[in-house]
Amino acid sequence: MIKRLLFMAFVFTVAGAYAQNDEWFDKNGNILPKYLDDNGLLSDEYLVDAYEFTSIDEALANPLKVIKLNLAKQDLDEFPSEIVQCHNLHVLDLDSNKLTSISPEVAMLPNLQYLVLNNNELTEIPSEIGSLKNLLMLDLGANRLRNIPNEICALENLQNIILDENQIESLPESIGSMTKLYNLSANHNRIKELPESIGSLTELQSLDLSDNLIANLPETFCNLQTMQICDLHNNALALLPENICTLKQLPFLNLSNNIIKSLPKNIGKMAFMQMLDLSKNQISVLPSSVGEMSMIQELDLSDNNLKTLPKTIGKLTFVSSIVLTGNDFSASEIEKAKKFPNNSSITF
């Protein structure tokens, strides 16, 4: 939700007095080169200020001048095919309508950069969407999708894709070809496994696959070295691959509410970890290397099967919170923990 709100604030808010688009076009309806970036699209600095059309009739009165079109919450039950006349359309918002399908004619909007289809009744996406080569952001959240077409992986410039709250059972095998993707969010679906190619998303910064059915992580998962946020809570993970410890730059990892019984012995190599949530698992032993996470600030181990703590946990001098409630610590073990240098941060 935060990612979506940030996007909306950026694209659909007009900064200052409203700006007409007329001065940006030549007499043939083409955007003047000085307003375009190196990819031939309207630069973000101008896209923010572009006038936002809010009705189909308004847009069709002068279709070549339409850069942003917001048709959210208008009870549309069919994709408005007339808007393909808006050849200069860069931003299309169809959020919160009643759309059950998207016309293949969407391919006739070659300049589209931002497409919002959140909160509709879509059951499938046409393969023609793969022709929108300039698309940077695609929001398909809160629909009824079971599958994502492989053609979507042809969106080689896509940076942000939101697939939350659908019924998706798997991600496309070729998802790794979307090498510019920095945000992938597909929470609240039915995904059971991840394709090996996910490791090719070498620019990925945020991954949210929470509330799925994922039981294993592919070996290639360790290639996601640019990740800053990884949320896998509420899945079916029982075992973490040892090579997950090579994600040394990852600061935020949420693995709560899985069925993890043990942790990789070298988990301490994740030296830049700041927030680690392992609550509601079945962990019975903490590896001593956990004490090497020198930058960790929040560690949640509540509702596991822990009975003892390694002495090295006392080395976590920068930690502000270690939550251990819902475990099986004896009174003597609690007394030992009270002698740790960071004992004030520990909650039993």
C-alpha beads as a LAMMPS data file, in Angstrom:
LAMMPS data file: protein, C-alpha beads

348 atoms
347 bonds

1 atom types
1 bond types

-500.0 500.0 xlo xhi
-500.0 500.0 ylo yhi
-500.0 500.0 zlo zhi

Masses

1 110.0

Atoms # bond

1 1 1 0.000 0.000 0.000
2 1 1 2.823 2.421 0.830
3 1 1 4.434 1.834 -2.587
4 1 1 1.136 2.546 -4.332
5 1 1 0.478 5.744 -2.376
6 1 1 3.942 7.084 -3.101
7 1 1 3.423 6.439 -6.790
8 1 1 0.056 8.178 -6.845
9 1 1 1.441 11.200 -5.020
10 1 1 4.200 11.499 -7.609
11 1 1 2.221 11.057 -10.804
12 1 1 -1.277 12.314 -10.146
13 1 1 -0.614 15.408 -8.085
14 1 1 -0.199 18.629 -10.017
15 1 1 2.538 20.767 -8.485
16 1 1 1.526 24.402 -8.053
17 1 1 -0.844 26.065 -10.493
18 1 1 -2.274 23.722 -13.070
19 1 1 -0.366 23.473 -16.252
20 1 1 -1.901 23.139 -19.697
21 1 1 -0.050 20.921 -22.117
22 1 1 -0.509 23.022 -25.252
23 1 1 2.967 24.557 -25.301
24 1 1 4.579 21.122 -25.346
25 1 1 3.255 20.175 -28.803
26 1 1 3.991 21.113 -32.390
27 1 1 1.219 21.790 -34.890
28 1 1 0.992 18.073 -35.729
29 1 1 0.355 17.060 -32.140
30 1 1 3.842 15.717 -31.461
31 1 1 5.648 16.519 -28.213
32 1 1 8.535 18.899 -28.840
33 1 1 11.983 17.270 -28.473
34 1 1 13.102 19.640 -25.728
35 1 1 10.527 18.111 -23.362
36 1 1 11.623 14.530 -24.013
37 1 1 14.229 12.464 -22.217
38 1 1 16.879 10.275 -23.822
39 1 1 14.306 7.537 -24.411
40 1 1 12.019 9.851 -26.362
41 1 1 9.420 10.092 -23.581
42 1 1 8.154 13.022 -21.590
43 1 1 10.625 13.704 -18.796
44 1 1 9.434 13.113 -15.232
45 1 1 9.816 16.795 -14.368
46 1 1 7.176 17.643 -16.981
47 1 1 5.068 14.549 -16.395
48 1 1 4.388 15.668 -12.831
49 1 1 2.998 19.003 -14.024
50 1 1 1.005 17.727 -16.996
51 1 1 -2.698 18.497 -16.913
52 1 1 -4.752 15.513 -15.749
53 1 1 -7.861 14.712 -17.769
54 1 1 -10.616 13.076 -15.735
55 1 1 -13.248 12.058 -18.277
56 1 1 -13.312 10.298 -21.618
57 1 1 -15.320 13.088 -23.249
58 1 1 -12.807 15.691 -22.108
59 1 1 -9.932 13.603 -23.426
60 1 1 -11.493 12.878 -26.809
61 1 1 -12.148 16.579 -27.432
62 1 1 -8.427 16.927 -28.091
63 1 1 -6.895 13.427 -27.866
64 1 1 -3.344 14.279 -28.946
65 1 1 -2.979 16.684 -26.006
66 1 1 -3.786 14.015 -23.419
67 1 1 -0.758 12.963 -21.372
68 1 1 -2.430 11.891 -18.109
69 1 1 -5.894 10.363 -17.923
70 1 1 -7.461 9.498 -14.581
71 1 1 -10.621 7.396 -14.921
72 1 1 -10.550 5.927 -11.415
73 1 1 -13.820 5.143 -9.623
74 1 1 -16.081 5.739 -12.632
75 1 1 -17.927 2.391 -12.608
76 1 1 -16.457 1.381 -15.958
77 1 1 -17.287 -2.227 -16.845
78 1 1 -15.486 -2.192 -20.210
79 1 1 -12.079 -0.976 -21.243
80 1 1 -12.671 2.399 -22.948
81 1 1 -11.181 1.567 -26.347
82 1 1 -11.720 5.131 -27.544
83 1 1 -8.709 6.258 -25.546
84 1 1 -6.364 4.594 -28.043
85 1 1 -6.791 7.849 -29.962
86 1 1 -4.668 9.447 -27.226
87 1 1 -1.338 8.503 -28.796
88 1 1 0.636 10.716 -26.406
89 1 1 -0.858 9.113 -23.287
90 1 1 1.835 8.457 -20.695
91 1 1 -0.260 7.821 -17.567
92 1 1 -3.530 5.881 -17.424
93 1 1 -5.343 5.281 -14.138
94 1 1 -8.299 2.868 -14.205
95 1 1 -8.221 2.112 -10.491
96 1 1 -11.396 0.938 -8.720
97 1 1 -13.699 0.218 -11.620
98 1 1 -15.514 -2.960 -12.676
99 1 1 -13.329 -4.055 -15.561
100 1 1 -13.310 -7.780 -16.303
101 1 1 -10.897 -7.591 -19.241
102 1 1 -8.429 -5.303 -20.969
103 1 1 -8.751 -4.823 -24.704
104 1 1 -5.771 -5.937 -26.827
105 1 1 -6.027 -2.420 -28.266
106 1 1 -4.082 -1.232 -25.228
107 1 1 -1.058 -2.006 -27.427
108 1 1 -1.981 1.104 -29.430
109 1 1 -0.750 3.314 -26.572
110 1 1 3.000 3.038 -27.272
111 1 1 4.065 5.911 -24.999
112 1 1 2.365 4.563 -21.896
113 1 1 4.692 4.645 -18.884
114 1 1 2.326 4.192 -15.929
115 1 1 -0.695 1.876 -16.054
116 1 1 -2.903 1.426 -12.987
117 1 1 -5.531 -1.339 -13.095
118 1 1 -5.796 -1.937 -9.371
119 1 1 -9.055 -2.993 -7.752
120 1 1 -11.033 -4.246 -10.723
121 1 1 -12.414 -7.688 -11.644
122 1 1 -9.793 -8.742 -14.169
123 1 1 -9.407 -12.479 -14.719
124 1 1 -6.723 -12.292 -17.415
125 1 1 -4.282 -9.909 -19.043
126 1 1 -3.947 -9.825 -22.849
127 1 1 -0.607 -10.888 -24.263
128 1 1 -0.518 -7.618 -26.208
129 1 1 0.475 -5.827 -23.008
130 1 1 3.988 -7.060 -23.744
131 1 1 4.236 -4.533 -26.574
132 1 1 4.153 -1.557 -24.185
133 1 1 7.934 -1.323 -24.256
134 1 1 8.048 2.045 -22.459
135 1 1 6.015 0.907 -19.453
136 1 1 7.774 1.701 -16.171
137 1 1 5.037 0.875 -13.687
138 1 1 2.189 -1.659 -13.825
139 1 1 -0.352 -2.072 -11.031
140 1 1 -2.571 -5.144 -11.307
141 1 1 -3.338 -5.478 -7.602
142 1 1 -6.696 -6.531 -6.154
143 1 1 -8.118 -8.336 -9.173
144 1 1 -9.001 -11.987 -9.887
145 1 1 -5.935 -13.014 -11.823
146 1 1 -4.761 -16.630 -11.686
147 1 1 -1.976 -16.330 -14.240
148 1 1 0.385 -13.698 -15.548
149 1 1 1.178 -14.070 -19.274
150 1 1 4.791 -14.699 -20.214
151 1 1 4.556 -11.750 -22.597
152 1 1 4.603 -9.433 -19.613
153 1 1 8.271 -10.339 -19.214
154 1 1 8.938 -8.558 -22.511
155 1 1 8.479 -5.268 -20.633
156 1 1 12.218 -4.796 -20.447
157 1 1 11.985 -1.253 -19.033
158 1 1 9.495 -2.086 -16.288
159 1 1 10.708 -0.944 -12.873
160 1 1 7.701 -1.513 -10.634
161 1 1 5.069 -4.265 -10.797
162 1 1 2.287 -4.767 -8.254
163 1 1 0.366 -8.057 -8.309
164 1 1 -0.991 -8.044 -4.747
165 1 1 -4.311 -9.607 -3.743
166 1 1 -4.991 -11.866 -6.690
167 1 1 -5.174 -15.656 -7.055
168 1 1 -1.850 -16.078 -8.852
169 1 1 -0.348 -19.559 -8.515
170 1 1 3.011 -18.929 -10.155
171 1 1 5.203 -16.192 -11.570
172 1 1 6.273 -16.381 -15.230
173 1 1 9.343 -18.551 -15.809
174 1 1 11.025 -15.768 -17.767
175 1 1 10.532 -13.073 -15.122
176 1 1 14.302 -12.753 -14.896
177 1 1 14.365 -10.944 -18.248
178 1 1 12.851 -7.856 -16.558
179 1 1 16.311 -6.751 -15.554
180 1 1 15.346 -3.163 -14.644
181 1 1 12.743 -4.228 -12.084
182 1 1 13.384 -2.666 -8.677
183 1 1 10.054 -3.453 -6.994
184 1 1 8.159 -6.740 -7.199
185 1 1 5.115 -7.043 -4.973
186 1 1 2.856 -10.094 -5.180
187 1 1 1.537 -10.551 -1.651
188 1 1 -1.745 -12.306 -0.835
189 1 1 -1.676 -14.796 -3.699
190 1 1 -1.286 -18.597 -4.033
191 1 1 2.305 -18.806 -5.233
192 1 1 3.938 -22.107 -4.257
193 1 1 7.398 -21.761 -5.761
194 1 1 9.616 -19.183 -7.397
195 1 1 11.215 -19.557 -10.825
196 1 1 14.987 -19.932 -10.914
197 1 1 15.195 -16.878 -13.162
198 1 1 14.180 -14.607 -10.278
199 1 1 17.870 -14.491 -9.437
200 1 1 18.459 -12.482 -12.607
201 1 1 16.600 -9.480 -11.185
202 1 1 19.890 -7.887 -10.251
203 1 1 18.392 -4.388 -9.770
204 1 1 15.645 -5.550 -7.404
205 1 1 15.428 -3.476 -4.230
206 1 1 12.072 -4.473 -2.760
207 1 1 10.490 -7.943 -2.825
208 1 1 7.150 -8.610 -1.146
209 1 1 5.870 -12.171 -1.490
210 1 1 4.156 -12.357 1.878
211 1 1 0.932 -14.309 2.367
212 1 1 1.587 -16.979 -0.228
213 1 1 2.325 -20.727 -0.130
214 1 1 6.054 -20.664 -0.877
215 1 1 7.808 -23.720 0.563
216 1 1 11.336 -23.285 -0.829
217 1 1 13.623 -20.576 -2.122
218 1 1 15.590 -21.292 -5.310
219 1 1 19.383 -21.411 -5.131
220 1 1 19.490 -18.313 -7.325
221 1 1 17.795 -16.281 -4.598
222 1 1 21.238 -15.356 -3.294
223 1 1 21.871 -13.363 -6.486
224 1 1 19.489 -10.620 -5.350
225 1 1 22.350 -8.621 -3.901
226 1 1 20.679 -5.199 -4.314
227 1 1 17.648 -6.044 -2.146
228 1 1 16.852 -3.636 0.669
229 1 1 13.489 -5.101 1.684
230 1 1 12.529 -8.780 1.586
231 1 1 9.143 -9.760 2.994
232 1 1 8.295 -13.471 2.991
233 1 1 6.118 -13.641 6.077
234 1 1 3.145 -16.003 6.197
235 1 1 4.379 -18.627 3.758
236 1 1 5.313 -22.317 4.118
237 1 1 9.097 -22.035 4.374
238 1 1 10.596 -24.844 6.435
239 1 1 14.242 -24.445 5.513
240 1 1 16.378 -21.511 4.423
241 1 1 19.150 -22.165 1.903
242 1 1 22.600 -21.679 3.397
243 1 1 23.513 -19.271 0.614
244 1 1 20.892 -16.776 1.796
245 1 1 23.656 -15.641 4.131
246 1 1 25.473 -14.154 1.141
247 1 1 22.865 -11.372 1.019
248 1 1 25.240 -9.264 3.065
249 1 1 23.709 -5.900 2.139
250 1 1 20.114 -6.804 3.053
251 1 1 18.885 -4.639 5.981
252 1 1 15.231 -5.791 6.281
253 1 1 14.045 -9.415 6.286
254 1 1 10.641 -10.629 7.443
255 1 1 10.253 -14.407 7.736
256 1 1 7.588 -14.488 10.413
257 1 1 4.765 -17.035 10.426
258 1 1 6.488 -19.793 8.473
259 1 1 7.501 -23.265 9.695
260 1 1 11.256 -22.700 9.914
261 1 1 12.924 -25.096 12.358
262 1 1 16.535 -24.032 12.064
263 1 1 18.627 -21.170 10.752
264 1 1 21.738 -21.283 8.561
265 1 1 24.789 -21.540 10.818
266 1 1 26.424 -18.575 9.073
267 1 1 23.451 -16.237 9.380
268 1 1 25.757 -13.760 11.094
269 1 1 27.347 -13.002 7.718
270 1 1 24.318 -10.866 6.952
271 1 1 26.276 -8.069 8.520
272 1 1 24.078 -5.157 7.415
273 1 1 20.871 -6.634 8.782
274 1 1 18.950 -4.054 10.814
275 1 1 15.485 -5.595 11.221
276 1 1 15.003 -9.370 11.297
277 1 1 11.595 -10.888 12.064
278 1 1 11.613 -14.640 12.748
279 1 1 8.548 -14.731 14.965
280 1 1 5.938 -17.499 14.797
281 1 1 8.214 -20.237 13.510
282 1 1 9.523 -23.468 15.061
283 1 1 13.121 -22.453 15.733
284 1 1 14.649 -24.364 18.639
285 1 1 18.288 -23.234 18.464
286 1 1 19.976 -19.975 17.534
287 1 1 23.364 -20.295 15.812
288 1 1 26.130 -18.512 17.682
289 1 1 26.917 -16.435 14.585
290 1 1 23.807 -14.348 15.284
291 1 1 26.070 -12.289 17.515
292 1 1 27.961 -11.112 14.437
293 1 1 24.993 -9.062 13.226
294 1 1 26.588 -5.949 14.594
295 1 1 24.166 -3.499 12.941
296 1 1 20.923 -5.177 13.954
297 1 1 18.422 -2.930 15.722
298 1 1 15.294 -5.089 15.942
299 1 1 15.250 -8.877 16.331
300 1 1 11.921 -10.649 16.805
301 1 1 12.119 -14.308 17.872
302 1 1 8.791 -14.494 19.643
303 1 1 6.603 -17.608 19.477
304 1 1 9.285 -20.167 18.641
305 1 1 10.670 -23.204 20.498
306 1 1 13.773 -21.619 21.986
307 1 1 15.016 -22.817 25.370
308 1 1 18.478 -21.296 25.427
309 1 1 20.293 -18.284 24.036
310 1 1 23.863 -18.249 22.731
311 1 1 26.172 -16.020 24.783
312 1 1 27.070 -14.180 21.588
313 1 1 23.686 -12.490 21.582
314 1 1 25.150 -10.209 24.218
315 1 1 27.425 -8.762 21.522
316 1 1 24.517 -7.032 19.818
317 1 1 25.300 -3.695 21.418
318 1 1 23.335 -1.541 18.948
319 1 1 20.122 -3.519 19.210
320 1 1 17.101 -1.666 20.595
321 1 1 14.674 -4.599 20.755
322 1 1 15.027 -8.383 21.096
323 1 1 11.586 -9.954 21.505
324 1 1 11.589 -13.476 22.987
325 1 1 8.051 -13.833 24.284
326 1 1 6.224 -17.097 23.618
327 1 1 9.282 -19.363 23.945
328 1 1 10.194 -21.947 26.584
329 1 1 12.959 -20.319 28.601
330 1 1 13.626 -21.560 32.117
331 1 1 13.976 -19.129 35.001
332 1 1 17.719 -19.767 35.131
333 1 1 18.102 -19.018 31.412
334 1 1 16.270 -15.726 31.869
335 1 1 18.594 -14.843 34.732
336 1 1 21.600 -15.497 32.499
337 1 1 20.175 -13.204 29.846
338 1 1 19.733 -10.439 32.401
339 1 1 23.512 -10.335 32.733
340 1 1 24.041 -9.606 29.032
341 1 1 25.316 -6.052 28.273
342 1 1 22.215 -5.424 26.149
343 1 1 19.759 -6.945 28.651
344 1 1 17.550 -3.837 28.693
345 1 1 16.580 -4.497 25.069
346 1 1 15.413 -8.076 25.742
347 1 1 11.738 -8.865 26.302
348 1 1 10.741 -12.322 27.589

Bonds

1 1 1 2
2 1 2 3
3 1 3 4
4 1 4 5
5 1 5 6
6 1 6 7
7 1 7 8
8 1 8 9
9 1 9 10
10 1 10 11
11 1 11 12
12 1 12 13
13 1 13 14
14 1 14 15
15 1 15 16
16 1 16 17
17 1 17 18
18 1 18 19
19 1 19 20
20 1 20 21
21 1 21 22
22 1 22 23
23 1 23 24
24 1 24 25
25 1 25 26
26 1 26 27
27 1 27 28
28 1 28 29
29 1 29 30
30 1 30 31
31 1 31 32
32 1 32 33
33 1 33 34
34 1 34 35
35 1 35 36
36 1 36 37
37 1 37 38
38 1 38 39
39 1 39 40
40 1 40 41
41 1 41 42
42 1 42 43
43 1 43 44
44 1 44 45
45 1 45 46
46 1 46 47
47 1 47 48
48 1 48 49
49 1 49 50
50 1 50 51
51 1 51 52
52 1 52 53
53 1 53 54
54 1 54 55
55 1 55 56
56 1 56 57
57 1 57 58
58 1 58 59
59 1 59 60
60 1 60 61
61 1 61 62
62 1 62 63
63 1 63 64
64 1 64 65
65 1 65 66
66 1 66 67
67 1 67 68
68 1 68 69
69 1 69 70
70 1 70 71
71 1 71 72
72 1 72 73
73 1 73 74
74 1 74 75
75 1 75 76
76 1 76 77
77 1 77 78
78 1 78 79
79 1 79 80
80 1 80 81
81 1 81 82
82 1 82 83
83 1 83 84
84 1 84 85
85 1 85 86
86 1 86 87
87 1 87 88
88 1 88 89
89 1 89 90
90 1 90 91
91 1 91 92
92 1 92 93
93 1 93 94
94 1 94 95
95 1 95 96
96 1 96 97
97 1 97 98
98 1 98 99
99 1 99 100
100 1 100 101
101 1 101 102
102 1 102 103
103 1 103 104
104 1 104 105
105 1 105 106
106 1 106 107
107 1 107 108
108 1 108 109
109 1 109 110
110 1 110 111
111 1 111 112
112 1 112 113
113 1 113 114
114 1 114 115
115 1 115 116
116 1 116 117
117 1 117 118
118 1 118 119
119 1 119 120
120 1 120 121
121 1 121 122
122 1 122 123
123 1 123 124
124 1 124 125
125 1 125 126
126 1 126 127
127 1 127 128
128 1 128 129
129 1 129 130
130 1 130 131
131 1 131 132
132 1 132 133
133 1 133 134
134 1 134 135
135 1 135 136
136 1 136 137
137 1 137 138
138 1 138 139
139 1 139 140
140 1 140 141
141 1 141 142
142 1 142 143
143 1 143 144
144 1 144 145
145 1 145 146
146 1 146 147
147 1 147 148
148 1 148 149
149 1 149 150
150 1 150 151
151 1 151 152
152 1 152 153
153 1 153 154
154 1 154 155
155 1 155 156
156 1 156 157
157 1 157 158
158 1 158 159
159 1 159 160
160 1 160 161
161 1 161 162
162 1 162 163
163 1 163 164
164 1 164 165
165 1 165 166
166 1 166 167
167 1 167 168
168 1 168 169
169 1 169 170
170 1 170 171
171 1 171 172
172 1 172 173
173 1 173 174
174 1 174 175
175 1 175 176
176 1 176 177
177 1 177 178
178 1 178 179
179 1 179 180
180 1 180 181
181 1 181 182
182 1 182 183
183 1 183 184
184 1 184 185
185 1 185 186
186 1 186 187
187 1 187 188
188 1 188 189
189 1 189 190
190 1 190 191
191 1 191 192
192 1 192 193
193 1 193 194
194 1 194 195
195 1 195 196
196 1 196 197
197 1 197 198
198 1 198 199
199 1 199 200
200 1 200 201
201 1 201 202
202 1 202 203
203 1 203 204
204 1 204 205
205 1 205 206
206 1 206 207
207 1 207 208
208 1 208 209
209 1 209 210
210 1 210 211
211 1 211 212
212 1 212 213
213 1 213 214
214 1 214 215
215 1 215 216
216 1 216 217
217 1 217 218
218 1 218 219
219 1 219 220
220 1 220 221
221 1 221 222
222 1 222 223
223 1 223 224
224 1 224 225
225 1 225 226
226 1 226 227
227 1 227 228
228 1 228 229
229 1 229 230
230 1 230 231
231 1 231 232
232 1 232 233
233 1 233 234
234 1 234 235
235 1 235 236
236 1 236 237
237 1 237 238
238 1 238 239
239 1 239 240
240 1 240 241
241 1 241 242
242 1 242 243
243 1 243 244
244 1 244 245
245 1 245 246
246 1 246 247
247 1 247 248
248 1 248 249
249 1 249 250
250 1 250 251
251 1 251 252
252 1 252 253
253 1 253 254
254 1 254 255
255 1 255 256
256 1 256 257
257 1 257 258
258 1 258 259
259 1 259 260
260 1 260 261
261 1 261 262
262 1 262 263
263 1 263 264
264 1 264 265
265 1 265 266
266 1 266 267
267 1 267 268
268 1 268 269
269 1 269 270
270 1 270 271
271 1 271 272
272 1 272 273
273 1 273 274
274 1 274 275
275 1 275 276
276 1 276 277
277 1 277 278
278 1 278 279
279 1 279 280
280 1 280 281
281 1 281 282
282 1 282 283
283 1 283 284
284 1 284 285
285 1 285 286
286 1 286 287
287 1 287 288
288 1 288 289
289 1 289 290
290 1 290 291
291 1 291 292
292 1 292 293
293 1 293 294
294 1 294 295
295 1 295 296
296 1 296 297
297 1 297 298
298 1 298 299
299 1 299 300
300 1 300 301
301 1 301 302
302 1 302 303
303 1 303 304
304 1 304 305
305 1 305 306
306 1 306 307
307 1 307 308
308 1 308 309
309 1 309 310
310 1 310 311
311 1 311 312
312 1 312 313
313 1 313 314
314 1 314 315
315 1 315 316
316 1 316 317
317 1 317 318
318 1 318 319
319 1 319 320
320 1 320 321
321 1 321 322
322 1 322 323
323 1 323 324
324 1 324 325
325 1 325 326
326 1 326 327
327 1 327 328
328 1 328 329
329 1 329 330
330 1 330 331
331 1 331 332
332 1 332 333
333 1 333 334
334 1 334 335
335 1 335 336
336 1 336 337
337 1 337 338
338 1 338 339
339 1 339 340
340 1 340 341
341 1 341 342
342 1 342 343
343 1 343 344
344 1 344 345
345 1 345 346
346 1 346 347
347 1 347 348
